[in-house]
Amino acid sequence: MKTSGNTILITVGASGIGLALAKAFVEAGNRVLICGRRQDRLDEARQLLDKTHAFQCDLSTADGRQALFEWSTGNFPQLNILVNNAGIQNHVDLRHGLESLTDGEDEIDINLRAPIFLSALFIPYFLERKGSAIVNITSGLGFVPLAFMPVYCATKAAMHSYSLSLRHQLRHGSIKVFEIIPPTTDTELDRGARARRGQAERGIPPEEVARATLQALAADEFELAVGAAQHLRDASRSQPDEIFRRLNGD
């Protein structure tokens, strides 16, 4: 599909992979819309990038998702690409029971419910337009989970499954469905936790994920595993037990 002349909505586009995507899409000649909960971050992103518009909302709520849909389609009727990028990552020790699941933001609401329901909102709108797409940002950890982040990994595995089903349902229409599978990326998502673990590897720059995304769209490569995520995906299919043990240790 074409990678210029689009109007693109990126969820949580003010930092990390989302901001890198916004910059890459703007530089390629697209109009970009971003959303997020922190107005200060949205303002900073708009100052960095021309042709960028921002909307403050909470994607974990039905009202927030509906408001985003109405703002984006009402003000930018040429909108034709949705990038489901929003995500949070928590360490969860299930030996602590419910406390471990309720301490912090809800990964299921933000990582899974939000993109599923946003897609359902936008699909009827996109069916009326040519050259439309939904781009789901998942993770290599959706194929081989880290046991101390069970909910995050499960939501990304679910998004991979959802992307497959969505692509099949929409295969005869005008909407293309892409899945971009990054490896560990140097963003704020897990930076503090990596430091606490003493993990020196910071991951690839988010700009590398953004470049790969534009290349995948241009080539109609509907499932793209970036860098080390390709090894995780492939090993999960050929030697799942071995790669799980190697990633998680004893």
Phi, psi and omega per residue, in radians:
M1 nan 2.866 -3.112
K2 -1.287 2.544 -3.097
T3 -1.983 0.284 3.034
S4 -2.400 2.770 3.124
G5 1.343 0.221 3.123
N6 -1.656 2.871 2.905
T7 -2.021 2.057 -2.880
I8 -2.143 2.253 3.047
L9 -1.791 2.159 3.117
I10 -2.011 2.075 3.095
T11 -1.329 2.377 -3.040
V12 0.889 1.164 -3.076
G13 -1.777 0.290 -3.062
A14 -1.783 0.014 3.135
S15 -2.751 2.877 3.020
G16 1.007 -2.415 -3.120
I17 -1.070 -0.672 -3.130
G18 -1.055 -0.766 3.129
L19 -1.179 -0.701 3.096
A20 -1.092 -0.700 3.082
L21 -1.119 -0.779 -3.141
A22 -1.014 -0.797 3.140
K23 -1.096 -0.784 -3.114
A24 -1.129 -0.701 -3.141
F25 -1.206 -0.702 3.098
V26 -1.084 -0.795 -3.123
E27 -1.116 -0.457 3.127
A28 -1.473 -0.016 3.070
G29 1.666 0.606 3.111
N30 -1.998 2.754 2.932
R31 -1.575 2.333 -3.034
V32 -2.153 2.323 3.016
L33 -1.951 2.408 3.089
I34 -2.245 2.748 3.073
C35 -2.458 2.878 3.121
G36 3.073 3.068 -3.100
R37 -1.586 -0.409 -3.045
R38 -1.752 1.961 -3.097
Q39 -1.120 -0.617 -3.132
D40 -1.099 -0.699 3.112
R41 -1.169 -0.716 3.120
L42 -1.081 -0.730 3.123
D43 -1.108 -0.725 3.113
E44 -1.083 -0.736 -3.137
A45 -1.139 -0.696 3.139
R46 -1.148 -0.586 3.103
Q47 -1.206 -0.530 -3.142
L48 -1.330 -0.568 -2.943
L49 -2.183 2.270 2.981
D50 -1.335 2.891 3.097
K51 0.993 0.536 3.128
T52 -2.118 2.367 3.135
H53 -2.173 2.543 -2.998
A54 -2.252 2.599 3.119
F55 -2.430 2.258 3.136
Q56 -1.568 2.234 3.127
C57 -2.849 2.909 3.095
D58 -1.955 1.840 -3.069
L59 -1.246 -0.191 3.138
S60 -1.356 -0.117 -3.128
T61 -2.009 2.621 3.100
A62 -1.098 -0.695 3.128
D63 -1.100 -0.703 3.128
G64 -1.122 -0.731 3.135
R65 -1.171 -0.735 3.125
Q66 -1.118 -0.727 3.123
A67 -1.085 -0.711 3.109
L68 -1.100 -0.772 3.131
F69 -1.053 -0.818 -3.091
E70 -1.181 -0.702 3.121
W71 -1.119 -0.830 -3.026
S72 -1.215 -0.798 -3.119
T73 -1.325 -0.528 3.130
G74 -1.254 -0.637 -3.089
N75 -1.665 -0.390 -3.077
F76 -2.343 1.291 -3.024
P77 -1.107 -0.264 3.112
Q78 -1.483 0.051 -3.140
L79 -0.888 2.239 -3.089
N80 -2.423 -0.032 3.119
I81 -2.376 2.273 3.021
L82 -1.954 2.182 3.059
V83 -1.895 1.916 3.102
N84 -1.469 1.624 -3.054
N85 -1.941 -0.312 -3.046
A86 -1.011 2.401 3.110
G87 -2.954 2.558 3.008
I88 -2.256 2.803 -3.031
Q89 -2.433 2.079 -3.117
N90 -2.110 2.536 2.921
H91 -1.410 2.285 -3.081
V92 -2.260 2.070 3.070
D93 -1.840 1.750 -3.033
L94 -1.198 -0.166 3.037
R95 -1.178 -0.281 3.101
H96 -1.606 0.083 3.071
G97 1.237 -2.600 -3.063
L98 -1.052 -0.503 -3.130
E99 -0.959 -0.662 -3.097
S100 -1.207 -0.409 -3.127
L101 -1.592 -0.358 -3.069
T102 -1.843 0.022 3.136
D103 -1.569 1.575 -3.120
G104 2.063 -3.034 -3.111
E105 -1.216 2.711 -3.076
D106 -1.477 1.931 -3.119
E107 -1.142 -0.608 -3.124
I108 -1.157 -0.767 3.138
D109 -1.079 -0.775 -3.015
I110 -1.495 -0.736 -3.041
N111 -1.435 -0.464 -3.009
L112 -2.132 -0.983 -3.097
R113 -1.068 -0.766 -3.083
A114 -1.054 -0.908 -3.130
P115 -1.154 -0.580 3.113
I116 -1.137 -0.818 -3.099
F117 -1.289 -0.604 3.058
L118 -1.099 -0.744 3.105
S119 -1.026 -0.760 3.137
A120 -1.111 -0.599 3.085
L121 -1.172 -0.764 -2.989
F122 -1.505 -0.408 -3.054
I123 -1.013 -0.864 3.113
P124 -1.024 -0.614 3.105
Y125 -1.167 -0.783 -3.114
F126 -1.194 -0.490 -3.141
L127 -1.078 -0.360 3.131
E128 -1.538 0.006 -3.064
R129 -2.203 2.511 3.068
K130 -1.470 2.653 3.048
G131 1.215 0.609 -3.135
S132 -1.740 2.826 -3.080
A133 -2.757 2.685 2.935
I134 -2.080 2.233 -3.116
V135 -2.048 2.028 3.126
N136 -1.776 2.159 3.071
I137 -1.613 1.959 -3.117
T138 -1.878 -2.290 -3.097
S139 -2.945 2.599 2.982
G140 -1.046 -0.437 3.136
L141 -1.305 -0.128 2.974
G142 -1.306 -0.253 3.123
F143 -1.785 -0.683 3.062
V144 -2.276 1.837 -3.019
P145 -1.365 2.620 2.876
L146 -1.558 2.151 -2.967
A147 -1.123 -0.425 -3.130
F148 -1.478 0.012 3.032
M149 -2.239 0.975 -2.964
P150 -1.115 -0.631 -3.073
V151 -1.304 -0.787 3.084
Y152 -0.959 -0.873 -3.098
C153 -1.113 -0.670 3.128
A154 -1.152 -0.673 3.124
T155 -1.165 -0.624 3.130
K156 -1.272 -0.611 3.029
A157 -1.106 -0.721 3.110
A158 -1.117 -0.656 3.125
M159 -1.193 -0.542 3.032
H160 -1.127 -0.830 3.108
S161 -1.046 -0.772 3.137
Y162 -1.073 -0.702 3.136
S163 -1.086 -0.712 3.104
L164 -1.071 -0.826 -3.112
S165 -1.165 -0.742 -3.133
L166 -1.102 -0.746 3.125
R167 -1.069 -0.694 -3.134
H168 -1.189 -0.771 -3.139
Q169 -1.081 -0.601 -3.045
L170 -1.712 0.195 -2.966
R171 -1.116 -0.443 -3.109
H172 -1.748 0.098 -3.105
G173 -1.889 -2.814 -3.031
S174 -1.639 -0.063 -3.034
I175 -1.750 2.174 3.049
K176 -1.673 2.507 -3.115
V177 -2.058 2.077 -3.136
F178 -1.958 2.552 2.981
E179 -2.160 2.125 3.079
I180 -1.867 2.225 -3.012
I181 -2.039 1.638 -3.137
P182 -1.383 2.728 2.914
P183 -1.501 -2.911 3.008
T184 -0.955 2.233 -3.066
T185 -2.186 2.508 -3.059
D186 -1.354 1.399 3.103
T187 -2.278 -3.124 3.117
E188 -1.334 -0.163 -3.017
L189 -0.922 -0.828 -3.100
D190 -2.317 0.315 -3.015
R191 -1.096 -0.758 3.137
G192 -1.121 -0.726 3.141
A193 -1.176 -0.634 3.096
R194 -1.093 -0.694 3.123
A195 -1.126 -0.714 3.127
R196 -1.133 -0.565 3.121
R197 -1.393 -0.152 -3.073
G198 1.307 0.450 -3.109
Q199 -1.467 1.995 -3.084
A200 -1.347 -0.558 -3.105
E201 -1.209 2.059 -3.086
R202 -1.610 -0.216 -3.119
G203 1.659 3.067 -3.111
I204 -1.349 2.747 3.086
P205 -1.156 2.525 3.109
P206 -1.065 -0.452 3.109
E207 -1.084 -0.521 3.104
E208 -1.182 -0.667 3.077
V209 -1.146 -0.711 -3.139
A210 -1.105 -0.790 3.126
R211 -1.065 -0.754 3.138
A212 -1.114 -0.616 3.137
T213 -1.120 -0.829 3.121
L214 -1.087 -0.668 3.107
Q215 -1.134 -0.681 3.130
A216 -1.137 -0.748 3.123
L217 -1.105 -0.762 -3.109
A218 -1.104 -0.579 -3.092
A219 -1.663 0.040 -3.029
D220 0.911 0.761 3.052
E221 -1.614 1.750 -2.887
F222 -1.338 -0.379 3.035
E223 -2.285 1.986 -3.102
L224 -2.181 2.068 3.006
A225 -1.678 2.176 -3.027
V226 -1.653 2.288 3.026
G227 0.972 -2.281 -3.067
A228 -1.108 -0.325 3.104
A229 -1.115 -0.477 3.101
Q230 -1.129 -0.696 3.109
H231 -1.127 -0.753 3.129
L232 -1.079 -0.799 -3.136
R233 -1.080 -0.828 -3.084
D234 -1.198 -0.721 -3.138
A235 -1.184 -0.525 3.117
S236 -1.131 -0.365 -3.127
R237 -1.681 -0.511 -3.081
S238 -1.702 -0.596 -3.118
Q239 -2.554 1.129 -2.996
P240 -1.054 -0.732 -3.110
D241 -1.167 -0.729 -3.102
E242 -1.151 -0.789 -3.099
I243 -1.224 -0.552 3.070
F244 -1.129 -0.778 3.131
R245 -1.109 -0.720 -3.120
R246 -1.133 -0.644 -3.113
L247 -1.330 -0.572 -3.030
N248 -1.854 -0.202 -3.103
G249 1.189 -2.890 -3.127
D250 -1.584 nan nan
